Amino acid sequence: MLTVSPTVLLTVAQMRRGLGRLAAAGLAIVISTAFVAATLQAGTIITRTTYDQVAAQYAGADLVVFDRGGTMTPGDVDAVRDVAGVAAADGFQGTYAQLDHGGRTVYQSLVATPSDQRLTPLVLTVGAWPDEPDRIALPVDVAELLGVGVGDTIASTRCLLGEHPAVGKHGSDCHGGQEAVTRLTVSGLVTDPVGAYAAGGGVAVVSPRALRERLADGAGPAGAAGMRTIVVALDRPGSAAAVAAARDDLAAAVPAATGVTTPVQYAEDVVSAISDGQNIVYLVFVLALAAVSLVVAGLVIANTFQVLVAQRARTLALLRCVGAGTGQIYRSVLLEAALLGVAASAAGIVLGTLLVQGGLLVAPAFDLGVALPRTVPLSAPVLVGPLGVGLLVSLTAALAPARAAARVAPLAALRPADAPGTQGTGRGRGLFATLATVGGLAVLAAGVALGTSGSIDVGLFAAVLGGSVSLVGVIVGSVFWLPRVAAAFGRLVGAGGPAARLASANALRNPRRTAATSTALLIGVTLVSMMTTGAASARAALDDELDARFPVDLQVTSTMPDESGAPALVPAAVTDALADVDGLRAVVPVTNLSAERADGGRAVQVAVVDPADLRAVANTPATADLLRPGTLVVPERAAKLYRLDGLDTVELTGPGGDLTLRVVHSDTRSDRAYLTPQDLDALAPGLAAGELWAQVDDDHDAADVVSAVQEAVSGTGETVGITGIVVERSAYQQIIDVILGIVVGLLAVAVLIALIGVANTLSLSVIDRTRENAMLRAIGLSRGQLRATLAVEGLVIAGVGAVLGVLLGLLYGWAGATTALSTLGEVPLVVPWSDVVAVLGVALVAGLVASVVPARAAVRTRPVAALAAD
């Protein structure tokens, strides 16, 4: 007959009685393990999709002959084709071409027509593959953009490289003095159903001969570059025996090859090489955030079991009286934690899997440009990993409560239980907390100092280490000071009313529970605040750097030279077109001058602009304040480039005569100096303004404005160069915003778990104080006052953790940004007030909401029944 251990029976019975009390801890584990499971599954999908994306370029090829040095030649391709069992082989090479038609221009990558359909992922939808040098097959979207179809002719402009630089007739920089224009007939249209070339904007197809000619044109005297890969299709596709037999023959036929492998294996090698073997960076990054959630969940679990053990003190003592050993009690608590961990982790895995599957279902609605699997790819590590992590966190969090349960004396069943206090929080804990906090902050400060002095790597390591140690010190020492802060905060909130006084007393009554719960929220809010502050400070420093490096948002430059070879005046049609573009705040003319120095030094490139105009368009208005007649404003980069460091004056010479100017240095990083139009008249009179500078209105999207400028200029029929520096700045800001959004979203999970802990604490405190609440009701405390007491208590616990977390986050975020971005100069402390207010608001509201259910439970219990409860 099967017998069950008394420990197991006891554990199951206790879990049944305390199922409601374990619900919050279980929910914390569910969310945390769902986070881990979803991360692992998403990482698997991303890794597999990346491999498939690379392997898709090799379509149905059976093997890939590769050379990491890129030295294989067309002769090696012929040698591969001569190997027995090889049906077809192509060298994998490509280049770019400028395609023009109807006033529109695209830059398109090119590949050669495949010798076998199995060797290309492209599908010919209409027409024919190019078989002559003057034929081309275009992607469908490119053909629509250019407004052409099969049989139409387009132009392809390219520079023929050589040894000597020259300027083509359209002003483009060429080498060899020749700009070639080829007329190409569209022979067909192709699609890329698997998105093999999606990352590069698609690909057009030309004949193998045309591709070789273009590669030779761009090679210069050094000759054409070699090939890295040759794709091979076998007579018996998919045959493992044929693949194995062909490997050695192909390796022997191409001595220059590094190896021969399958497309999938080669894709894995390519991805690994690109990331320097670190294809798990994504997983490490996100799992680090998941670890934060697990730590917070551990605090919630530990808090739950501490309260449960305190509530069961008399029951545990009775068990000791009837013969239960300390080991049985200890194992009972750990078994309870293990059962809770396994059940909740399994539920978390299911939840995480459903979330990822839901993402895969909605992904096709967004044009991601990659082929994602339809179902979640499940594997043993993805399933077992989160289960093991959830179990480990649960057991670790229950160790201290289990030891406390085992230490319950049998005589405790015969006397009233004392209210839990600060027992066990001795001098050692306080000393460790003080040393960790003070020492960690000192190391953090040293890291910032090292980073700003030039040792960024060492400084950043020290800053991270110091911040982590100081946070541990704050957490460990929170049991001493945090309950007192919470009590004081409670008195302030309630303005001295009875509900506030009771809430303050409750915070001090069980400092361990108050500290553990508020600390869980403190960790999550600290990390969220740290990331938002660091990102805001980094963005401010980056904006200052971009403003210094790129003085204006938009530059329109004349590419046509005048009779003397200097840039001609920007056509009036272009200026008029820019005036009609919505989103441009100001447009001013600028004259470029290469000014010779009287002392024979290097010629200085000068931008001539009126100070008022410069102030209207410059991202660094302080530069315009320095510009006045008789001065040459020299940015840092220009000073180094033209060796003007340390000079107070410089004498320039030009067609109008010599001019001595006072040198004024600027903090910007432009590679051109600034001069006023008055000084230009004395130095080189009559020089045309060959450039326009413009500033984009902050209320408009930078990319949209630049696109509108390009469209407006293209309608004039004039050839000018357009440089939209503002788009680069916007791209940096967008990257920061996306990363910040992802990180804050992930860290919000930790905050959610901590708020569950707040609700759990209030619920357990209601149960723990059943008799106390009944006594208060009996002596006249109303239901509303009892609700107010719990509401203030929830507000206090959440508010204190949130406020302290924001303060720590501001410190850590600024220190990290200052250390990491010290090369950009001074990093200001930027407080993201909107984010701070949002975090505090969410925490306070959640604290109030968390008190609703416990308050209902408290007021529903009749005072007489509660006083009679055991």
C-alpha positions, 0 to 999 in steps of 0.5 A: 500500500502506498504511504504518503509522508506526514510532511507532505500531508502537512504541507498540502493541508497548510497550502489548502488553508493558506491558498489565498495568502499564497496567491500573490506570491504565486502571481509574482512567480507566474509573471517572472517566469512568463518574462523569462520564457517569452524572452528565451522563445523570442530570442530563439525566434530572432536567432533562427530568423537571422540564420534563415535571412542569411541562408535565404540568399542561397535559396535552394543551393545544396552547398556553399564553398566559402573563403573568408579572405575573399580571394576566389576567382571566376576560374574557381567557379569553373572548377566547381562546375567541373566537379562530378555531381555538380549541376550548377554553380555561381559565384556570389558577388554584387555591386551597386548602380545608380538608376535614373528615369523620369527625373527620379533616381534610385541606388540599387544593388545588383546581382547576376542572372543565376545559372539555375533557378535553385541558386537564387531566391528571386522569382521572375514574375514577368518578362525574362532574365537578362542575357545581354549587358544592356538588359536589367530585371528590376524589383517590382517596387523599384519599377513602380517608383521609376514608372517603368515596365518591361521593354522600357529603357532607363539610364544607369550612371556610374563613375569609372575609377582610376588613379587621378581624381576628377569631377564629372559633368554633374559635379559628382566626385569620380576618379579617372575623369569619366562619368559613364551613362549606360542605357538599359532595357527592362527585360523583366520584373522580379520579387523576393518572396522570402525577403533575402535582400530586404535588408539592402532594399532589394536587388536588381539582376543584370547579366553575368557579363554586365556584372563583371564589367561593373566590378572591373570598372569599380576596381581601379588599378588593383583589379576586381575583388575576389569572391567570398562564396560560390553556391552549388546545386547538385544533380541529386538535391537534398541527398545526404550522400551526394552532399557528403561525397561532394564536400571533399571534391569541391574542397580539392577543386578550390584550394583557396576555399576556407571550407565547404558547408551547407547554407544553414551552417554557413549562415550560422557561421556568418551571424556568429562572425558578424557579432564576434561570436556574441549572438546571445547579446539580446538574450543576455540584455533582456534576461538581465531585466528578467533577473530584476523581476525575479529578484523582486518576485523573490522579495515578495515570496520571502515576505509572504512566507515570513508572514505565513510562518509568523501566523502559523507560529502556534500551529508549528509549536503544537506540531513540535509538542506532538513530536514533529522535528525541526527538520520536518518543519524546515522541509515542510516550508521548503516543500510548500515553496517548491510546490508553489514554485513549480505550479506557478512556473508552469503557469508562467511558461504557458502564459509566456508561450501564449504571449509570444504566439500572440505576437507571431499571429499579429506580426504579419499585419506589420510589414517587418520585411522578414519571414517569421515562423507561424508557431512558437518553436519549443525546445527543452531549454526553453521549457525547462529553463524557466521552470528551474529558475522559478523553482530556484527563486522560490526555494531561495526566498523561502530559506530564511522563513523555513529556518525561522519556522524550524526555530519555533519553540514548543512552548510558543503554543502555550503563550501569546505570540509576540508581534514581530519586530526587528529581531535578528537585525543586529549590529552586523547587518547595520555595519554591512549596510553602512559600509556597502552604501557609503563604500559603493557611493565612493566607488561610484564617484571614483568611477565618474571621476575616472570616466571624465578623466579619460579612462572610460572603460575602467570608470564605467566598470567602477561606476556600475560596481559602485552603484550595485554595491550601494543599492545592495547596502540600501536594501540591506539597511532598509529594515532600520530606517525605511519603516521610520520614514514610512511612519513619518510619511504616513503622519504627513499624509493623514495630517495627524488623523486617527487613520494616519496614526494607525497606519504609521504604527502599523509600519513600525509594528512589523519593520521587516515586512514593511521594508521588504515590500517597499524595497521590492517597489524601490528596486523596480522604480530605481531601475525605471528612473535610472534608465529614463534619467540616463537616456534624457541626460544622454540625449541632451549631451548627444544633442549638444554634440550633434549641434557642435558637429553639425551646425545647421539642419539642412544644406543645399549646395550648388554642384555646377561650377561657374566659369572660374571653376568655383561653385555657381550661385544656387539657382533661384528656382531652388530658393523659391521651391524651398520657400514653399516647403512647410517645416523650414523655419529659415533659409539663408544664403552662404558663400564658400571660400577657400582662403589662402594664408599670407604666411603660406599655411594651409588654405582655410575653408570659410563659410561666409554668412551674415551674423543675423542669418547664422543666428536664425539657422545655427544649432549653436547660436553662440557662434553667431554672437562671436561673428562680427566684421574683422573676426574669423570664428574658428571651430575646434575641428577647423582650428586643428585642421588648418593649424590655427590653434593658439593664433590670435590673428591670421592674414588671408589673401584673395583677389581683392587684397590681403586682410588681417583678421582676429581669430576667435575660437568656438566650441563647435566642431565644424570643419569650416571657419566663419566670416562676415560678408563685409570681410568677403567683399574686401577679400574676394568681391563678387563671389556667389553664394553657392549654398543654402542653410536651413533650419527645420522646425522642431514641431515637424518630423525631420525626415518628412521635411527633408523628403519634402525638400527633395521633392520640391527641388526635384520638380525644378529640374536643377541639380543640387546637393541636399544634405539633411543632417537633421535626419541623422540627429533624429535617427539617434534620438529615435534609437534612444527612444526605442531602446528606452521604451523597450527597457522601461517596458521590461522593467515595468514588469518588475514594478508590477510584481512589486505592486502585487507585493504591496497588495499581498502585504496589505492582505496578509496584514489584515489577516495578521491583525484580525483581532487588532482590527476587531478590537478597534471596531469594538471600541468605536473605529468606523468602517470608513476609518478602517478603510482609510487606515489601510488606504494610508498604509498602502499609500505609504508603502508604495509612496516611500518606495517610489520616492526613494527609487526615483531619487536613487534612479536620478543619481545612478542614471546621471552617473552612468550617462556622465561616465559613458558619454564623458568623451562628449564633454559635460553631461547635464543632469536632465530630470525627465519630470513627465516620467518621474510624475508618471511613475510616482502617480502609478505607484500611489494610485496602485497603493490605494487600489491595492488596499481595496480588497484587503479593506473589504475583507477587514470591514466584512468581519464582525468584531465579535467573530474576529475576537473569537477567532484563533 
